[in-house]
Amino acid sequence: MILIKIFQQGILYLPHRNIFKNVIKIVSLGIQYAAKQLIKEFIKLYL
């Protein structure tokens, strides 16, 4: 229920698209960083 309320509030704040875009950028950068770290660990283990 809490997540639904947060999501509904997020929809209300959508007019502030810059914030939304920044969140997406941060998330995508985090995913890229995590992927790079996983690849480095994988290489260390198998080479």
Phi and psi in degrees as GROMACS dihedral restraints (atoms count N, CA, C in turn):
[ dihedral_restraints ]
;  ai    aj    ak    al  type     phi  dphi    fc
    3     4     5     6     1   -62.3    20    10
    4     5     6     7     1   -43.7    20    10
    6     7     8     9     1   -60.8    20    10
    7     8     9    10     1   -39.6    20    10
    9    10    11    12     1   -62.7    20    10
   10    11    12    13     1   -42.7    20    10
   12    13    14    15     1   -63.0    20    10
   13    14    15    16     1   -43.0    20    10
   15    16    17    18     1   -61.7    20    10
   16    17    18    19     1   -42.6    20    10
   18    19    20    21     1   -62.2    20    10
   19    20    21    22     1   -42.8    20    10
   21    22    23    24     1   -62.7    20    10
   22    23    24    25     1   -41.7    20    10
   24    25    26    27     1   -64.1    20    10
   25    26    27    28     1   -38.9    20    10
   27    28    29    30     1   -58.8    20    10
   28    29    30    31     1   -41.0    20    10
   30    31    32    33     1   -64.0    20    10
   31    32    33    34     1   -39.0    20    10
   33    34    35    36     1   -63.3    20    10
   34    35    36    37     1   -32.3    20    10
   36    37    38    39     1   -87.4    20    10
   37    38    39    40     1     0.9    20    10
   39    40    41    42     1   -54.7    20    10
   40    41    42    43     1   -30.7    20    10
   42    43    44    45     1   -54.3    20    10
   43    44    45    46     1   -28.7    20    10
   45    46    47    48     1   -83.1    20    10
   46    47    48    49     1    72.1    20    10
   48    49    50    51     1   -67.5    20    10
   49    50    51    52     1   -26.3    20    10
   51    52    53    54     1   -60.4    20    10
   52    53    54    55     1   -42.0    20    10
   54    55    56    57     1   -62.2    20    10
   55    56    57    58     1   -44.4    20    10
   57    58    59    60     1   -61.0    20    10
   58    59    60    61     1   -45.2    20    10
   60    61    62    63     1   -63.6    20    10
   61    62    63    64     1   -39.8    20    10
   63    64    65    66     1   -63.2    20    10
   64    65    66    67     1   -41.2    20    10
   66    67    68    69     1   -60.6    20    10
   67    68    69    70     1   -45.4    20    10
   69    70    71    72     1   -61.6    20    10
   70    71    72    73     1   -42.7    20    10
   72    73    74    75     1   -60.3    20    10
   73    74    75    76     1   -46.5    20    10
   75    76    77    78     1   -61.5    20    10
   76    77    78    79     1   -44.7    20    10
   78    79    80    81     1   -63.2    20    10
   79    80    81    82     1   -45.5    20    10
   81    82    83    84     1   -66.3    20    10
   82    83    84    85     1   -37.9    20    10
   84    85    86    87     1   -64.2    20    10
   85    86    87    88     1   -40.4    20    10
   87    88    89    90     1   -61.3    20    10
   88    89    90    91     1   -42.6    20    10
   90    91    92    93     1   -64.5    20    10
   91    92    93    94     1   -44.4    20    10
   93    94    95    96     1   -59.9    20    10
   94    95    96    97     1   -44.6    20    10
   96    97    98    99     1   -62.2    20    10
   97    98    99   100     1   -45.7    20    10
   99   100   101   102     1   -61.4    20    10
  100   101   102   103     1   -41.8    20    10
  102   103   104   105     1   -62.8    20    10
  103   104   105   106     1   -43.8    20    10
  105   106   107   108     1   -61.2    20    10
  106   107   108   109     1   -43.5    20    10
  108   109   110   111     1   -62.8    20    10
  109   110   111   112     1   -42.0    20    10
  111   112   113   114     1   -63.2    20    10
  112   113   114   115     1   -41.3    20    10
  114   115   116   117     1   -63.5    20    10
  115   116   117   118     1   -43.0    20    10
  117   118   119   120     1   -60.0    20    10
  118   119   120   121     1   -45.1    20    10
  120   121   122   123     1   -64.7    20    10
  121   122   123   124     1   -40.6    20    10
  123   124   125   126     1   -61.1    20    10
  124   125   126   127     1   -45.3    20    10
  126   127   128   129     1   -63.1    20    10
  127   128   129   130     1   -44.0    20    10
  129   130   131   132     1   -58.1    20    10
  130   131   132   133     1   -41.5    20    10
  132   133   134   135     1   -71.9    20    10
  133   134   135   136     1   -36.5    20    10
  135   136   137   138     1  -108.9    20    10
  136   137   138   139     1     1.8    20    10
